[in-house]
Amino acid sequence: MKRFLLILAALALIGAGAAEWAISAWDAPGPAAAKGNETVVLIEPGTSLHQIAEELGARRVMNYPLLFELGLRASGQASLVKAGEYAIPSRASMKAIAAILVAGKSIQHKLTAAEGLTSQMVYALVVHEPALSGDAGPAPAEGTLLPETYLFTRGTARRKILDEMERAQRKYLAAQWAHRAPGLPFNDMRQALTLASVVEKETALPEERRHIASVFINRLKAGMPLQSDPTIIYGLTKGYPLGHGIRQSELESDTPYNTYRVPGLPRGPICNPGKDSIAAVLHPESTGDIYFVASGSGGHVFSDNIATHQKNVAALRALERRQKAATRAKAPAGR
């Protein structure tokens, strides 16, 4: 009897020691990352908790995968672990790893749809993004995507990202349309979007967009052609660079986007305009200007009459000649 009691006492001590060790190991720092400050682990949907623990052990983010599994089961968190792509910090404890997986703190990937890209260009970005999944479906209509940086987790459906871009554009355009300036020369949001796409391609300077919008709006009100070079390019290449300056024959091209020949707005948007350009055409500056030309220093100069405009054009051409001469002077002599 005495021997039996001694054995029970010994087992109790062993059990207490094991429990103490398990608690200590649960909170203790784990292994250092093999490379860098973290280890990326992908947990596919449908993976069992046992498989997850084994994968974490195989990736050397923890030393005791069985203890990790038992700890989650004992704490009632086994069913709360979420699939996803996780960045496990170097030397993270099992407690910290469990918190990451239960919270579902998956890695956030980014896809940037820049202002001025066509829908086909954005569509290609989505199709070729390796962290997305599934078929993208048909390419969205031109001008229907809102340029932004979109966050997503690995495995998100390609169509879902495109749908999100379309919803964001509709929401922003509708909000701006509801508070538009009075007296604008277009009747619906699509026409506003079309002009915004032209403004987007005419300048890269946000501070100029409301001024350029005013020029085109003044032209529309006066019945003047918009005469926007980017509309010619879109009609010829769907927005891809020509690879050369616009030629006279291209100025005379017969497309529904050539605003040198087509009165009013082109057939539709020529790109996906950003928020600034949409806001610019719905809240333009109040000016009398009907002309603008590049200044040669990144911006534009504006005028309200043809004589001043011709002087501004002449000044630009003179600057271009000086720049070409300076470039030739710096070029090494030929052999």
Long-range contacts (C-beta under 8 A, 24 or more apart in sequence): 22-67, 22-71, 25-63, 25-64, 25-67, 25-94, 26-67, 26-71, 26-93, 26-94, 26-95, 27-93, 27-94, 27-95, 28-93, 29-91, 29-92, 29-93, 30-61, 30-62, 30-63, 30-91, 30-92, 30-93, 30-94, 30-97, 31-60, 31-61, 31-62, 31-63, 31-91, 32-90, 32-91, 33-61, 33-88, 33-89, 33-90, 33-91, 34-60, 36-90, 37-89, 37-90, 38-87, 38-88, 38-89, 38-90, 39-87, 39-88, 39-90, 40-85, 40-86, 40-87, 40-88, 40-107, 41-85, 41-86, 41-88, 42-84, 42-85, 42-86, 42-154, 43-81, 43-82, 43-83, 43-84, 43-85, 43-86, 43-101, 44-83, 45-83, 45-155, 46-83, 47-83, 49-73, 49-78, 49-81, 52-81, 52-101, 56-88, 56-97, 59-88, 61-88, 61-92, 61-97, 62-94, 62-97, 64-94, 67-94, 68-94, 68-97, 68-98, 71-98, 72-98, 77-102, 82-106, 84-153, 84-154, 85-153, 85-154, 85-155, 106-153, 106-154, 107-153, 107-154, 108-151, 108-152, 108-153, 109-151, 109-152, 109-153, 109-154, 110-149, 110-150, 110-151, 111-149, 111-150, 111-152, 111-161, 112-148, 112-149, 112-150, 113-145, 113-146, 113-147, 113-148, 113-149, 113-150, 113-165, 113-272, 114-147, 115-147, 115-200, 115-272, 115-273, 115-274, 115-276, 115-277, 116-147, 116-200, 116-201, 116-271, 116-272, 116-273, 116-274, 117-147, 117-239, 117-271, 117-272, 118-142, 118-234, 118-238, 118-239, 118-270, 118-271, 118-272, 119-143, 119-144, 119-145, 119-272, 120-238, 120-239, 121-239, 122-165, 122-272, 123-162, 126-158, 126-161, 126-162, 127-158, 129-158, 131-155, 131-156, 132-156, 132-157, 132-158, 132-161, 133-157, 133-158, 134-158, 134-159, 135-159, 136-162, 137-162, 140-165, 140-166, 142-197, 142-268, 142-269, 142-270, 142-271, 142-272, 143-193, 143-194, 143-197, 143-268, 143-269, 143-270, 143-271, 143-272, 143-273, 144-169, 144-170, 144-272, 145-169, 145-272, 146-172, 146-272, 146-274, 146-275, 147-272, 147-273, 147-274, 147-275, 169-272, 172-275, 172-278, 173-278, 176-278, 176-279, 176-282, 176-283, 177-282, 179-282, 179-283, 180-282, 180-283, 181-282, 181-283, 181-284, 184-217, 184-281, 184-282, 184-284, 185-217, 185-220, 185-221, 186-220, 186-265, 190-268, 190-269, 191-265, 192-278, 192-281, 192-282, 193-269, 193-273, 193-278, 194-265, 194-266, 194-268, 194-269, 194-270, 195-220, 195-265, 195-281, 196-269, 196-273, 196-277, 196-278, 196-280, 196-281, 197-269, 197-270, 197-271, 197-272, 197-273, 197-277, 198-226, 198-228, 198-230, 198-231, 198-259, 198-265, 198-266, 198-270, 199-273, 199-277, 199-280, 199-281, 200-271, 200-272, 200-273, 200-274, 200-277, 201-228, 201-230, 201-234, 201-270, 201-271, 202-228, 202-230, 203-299, 203-300, 204-298, 205-298, 205-299, 206-276, 208-299, 208-300, 209-276, 209-277, 209-280, 210-279, 210-280, 210-283, 210-284, 210-285, 211-284, 211-285, 211-287, 211-289, 211-292, 211-300, 211-302, 212-280, 212-292, 212-300, 213-277, 213-280, 213-281, 213-284, 213-285, 214-284, 214-285, 214-286, 214-287, 214-289, 215-287, 215-289, 215-290, 215-291, 215-292, 215-302, 216-281, 217-281, 217-284, 218-287, 218-288, 218-289, 218-290, 219-290, 220-264, 220-265, 222-290, 223-263, 224-290, 225-259, 225-260, 225-261, 225-262, 225-263, 226-259, 226-264, 226-265, 226-266, 227-259, 227-260, 228-259, 230-270, 230-271, 231-257, 231-258, 231-259, 231-266, 231-270, 232-257, 232-258, 232-259, 232-260, 234-266, 234-270, 234-271, 235-266, 239-270, 239-271, 296-320, 296-323
